[in-house]
């Protein structure tokens, strides 16, 4: 939850702080990928907690 919130905050910060119409290729790809992951509710980190022994 914390990482997803951070992802949304960074996405918004880039939109507010940069000229979206003149981004380089890396930034454009980054924003497109972040938007897709945010909209599709894809986890930032995919962990199977059943694999961890907590004893």
Secondary structure as UniProt FT lines:
FT   HELIX           2..17
FT   HELIX           20..22
FT   HELIX           25..39
FT   TURN            40..41
FT   HELIX           49..51
//
